[in-house]
């Protein structure tokens, strides 16, 4: 991972210390100005580090060849010298149109890049957040779970037999729901004439479409016609939500549990999860919720949000790492605004890599080629018994 210069971390920590002083004094305008410096420096740090966050050690020559093969497949449909794996690994798809839309990819000059609007989504299928498992087929996959917490070792007298105590076990079944990227059409002229890296742009856009769709499904999926999302799974597991009381106890204001989160709420959420699961626990929340927490002090006047001091030390809330998830509900009456616990107990099952289809015949009468990507996935919480690995903070009604 490429690390940001040390002086950026030092400047951010200094700006945060200044903001904390203003917050403790109740000087809101000065606090927000100082926090804007913190935000700006955080973006600079992320510019250095986020781009290489998913870096993999690869054979560069082999990767270039695979890219060239996929590019040839996109532009001509030729599979000559291309293994199925070559196509599928590079294929994460996107939308291409005629001259009125993607026709602009045929430049009159030498402009060879595209200004693409972006919208953040949490990389929930990356290692390090949920437990991601890969399978080679979509058959029902039983995932074993066991709750042996009611049993403990006991004293046995000399010459006395040990009692028989079975270890209970059950399983959670993971299926395979099919997701579509949505159909993308490109004119033959576009594919032949474009100086833009159409195949690379297409792959990025399909990847982002799946990323946004998966963020929502893995967070809010109903478990019936779609994967079981995190919030539904936690509720079904029987965890009792922590109801927010609000930040007025520390701020002295008029905030309520319906429109704010307080220091005591976070402490209650933390301790609603068994200590055995807190060792690798994280928070998950919407970005606007994070913005609210950055303005909160604990009972000793210290800010709850603390910036990391280096690339190896992430920003934290109450000493725990956090994940920004824009599919989490924002703070509102009765909304489930935060999740806390061991995220690895939520399992995401992926069935083979994404697949891209090039539809040569369907739109041939219009001189177009269609592209479509597919992905199969399921998810659920793998937990048993009453010792819940994850719990939620719910705003007061």
C-alpha positions, 0 to 999 in steps of 0.5 A, spaced: 500 500 500 502 506 498 503 510 504 501 518 505 506 523 507 507 523 514 506 530 515 499 530 512 497 525 518 501 530 523 497 536 520 490 532 520 491 530 527 493 538 529 487 540 525 483 535 529 486 537 536 484 544 534 477 542 532 476 538 539 478 544 543 472 548 539 467 543 540 469 543 548 468 550 548 461 550 544 464 554 539 460 551 533 463 555 527 470 555 529 469 547 530 466 546 523 471 550 520 477 546 523 473 540 521 473 542 514 481 542 514 480 535 517 476 533 512 480 536 506 486 532 509 483 526 510 481 526 502 488 528 501 491 522 505 485 517 501 488 520 494 495 517 496 492 510 499 485 508 497 487 507 489 492 502 491 488 499 497 486 493 492 493 492 489 494 485 487 501 482 486 500 480 479 504 478 472 504 484 469 505 481 462 499 476 463 495 481 465 496 486 459 495 480 455 488 478 458 486 485 457 488 485 450 484 479 449 478 481 453 478 488 448 478 484 442 472 480 445 468 486 446 470 490 439 470 484 435 466 478 439 472 473 437 474 468 442 481 466 438 486 464 443 481 466 449 480 461 455 473 462 458 476 464 464 480 470 460 473 473 458 470 472 465 475 475 469 476 481 465 468 482 464 465 486 469 461 490 464 457 497 463 453 501 458 455 503 451 450 506 446 449 510 439 452 516 437 447 520 441 450 517 447 456 513 447 457 515 440 461 521 443 467 516 444 469 517 437 473 523 438 474 528 433 481 530 436 485 526 441 481 526 447 482 519 450 479 519 457 472 519 460 469 524 465 465 519 469 460 521 475 461 517 481 457 515 487 461 511 493 459 504 495 462 500 500 466 494 498 462 489 502 465 483 498 472 485 499 476 481 504 476 484 511 469 486 512 464 480 511 466 473 510 466 472 503 466 464 500 467 462 493 464 456 490 464 453 483 456 451 483 450 454 485 447 448 489 444 449 496 450 450 501 449 448 508 454 452 513 454 449 519 453 453 526 454 450 533 452 453 540 455 450 545 455 456 550 451 452 555 456 447 556 462 448 561 467 443 564 466 440 570 469 437 576 470 429 576 472 425 582 477 420 582 475 413 578 468 417 577 465 417 569 465 423 565 458 425 563 456 425 556 454 432 553 453 432 546 455 439 542 449 441 538 449 443 531 445 446 525 446 449 519 444 456 515 443 454 508 446 459 502 443 459 495 445 463 489 441 469 487 442 472 480 444 479 479 444 482 472 448 489 470 443 491 465 443 491 458 448 495 454 448 496 447 453 499 442 454 500 435 458 497 431 461 503 428 463 505 435 466 499 437 470 499 431 472 507 431 473 509 438 479 511 441 477 510 448 478 504 452 471 502 451 473 495 454 476 498 460 470 503 461 465 498 460 468 493 465 469 499 470 462 501 469 459 494 470 463 493 476 460 499 479 453 497 478 454 491 481 458 494 487 452 499 488 447 493 487 450 489 492 451 494 497 444 495 498 442 487 497 447 485 502 445 491 507 437 490 506 435 484 502 429 481 505 432 474 504 426 471 500 426 473 493 433 476 494 439 475 499 438 476 506 441 483 508 445 484 514 439 488 518 434 483 516 439 477 519 441 481 525 433 482 527 432 474 525 437 472 529 434 475 535 438 480 538 435 486 542 436 493 539 439 498 543 434 504 543 438 511 542 437 516 548 440 521 544 446 526 545 443 531 550 446 528 556 452 530 554 451 536 549 446 540 554 441 541 548 435 538 546 437 533 542 432 526 542 434 519 541 429 520 535 434 525 531 441 524 535 446 519 537 449 520 544 456 517 547 452 513 552 448 510 546 455 508 543 457 505 549 450 501 550 451 498 543 458 496 544 456 492 551 450 489 548 455 485 544 459 479 547 466 481 549 468 474 545 466 478 539 468 485 540 475 483 539 475 484 532 468 488 532 467 494 527 461 499 527 457 500 520 454 507 519 451 512 513 456 517 512 451 523 515 451 519 521 459 519 521 458 526 521 454 527 527 458 522 531 464 527 529 461 532 533 460 528 539 464 528 546 464 523 551 463 525 558 470 527 559 470 532 554 474 527 549 471 526 541 468 520 540 471 520 533 479 519 532 483 520 526 488 515 525 496 517 526 498 513 520 496 509 514 497 503 518 492 506 523 485 507 521 480 512 523 476 510 529 470 511 533 470 509 541 477 505 539 473 501 533 474 501 526 468 503 522 465 502 515 461 507 511 455 504 508 451 508 504 445 503 504 445 504 512 439 508 514 441 515 516 439 518 523 431 518 523 425 516 528 425 509 529 431 508 523 436 503 525 442 507 524 448 503 526 451 496 526 456 494 531 460 487 532 464 482 528 462 483 521 466 476 519 460 472 522 456 475 516 457 470 510 457 472 503 457 467 498 459 468 491 458 463 485 464 463 480 466 470 477 462 475 474 460 473 467 459 477 461 455 475 454 456 479 448 449 479 444 451 479 436 445 477 433 439 480 437 441 487 435 444 485 428 438 488 424 440 495 428 447 494 427 448 494 434 452 489 439 449 488 446 453 486 452 450 483 459 453 481 465 451 476 470 453 475 478 450 470 483 450 471 490 447 470 497 448 472 504 446 470 511 448 471 518 452 464 521 450 465 528 447 460 533 444 461 540 443 467 544 450 470 544 449 475 538 455 477 534 452 483 532 447 488 534 444 495 532 442 501 534 435 504 533 433 511 533 427 512 538 420 513 535 
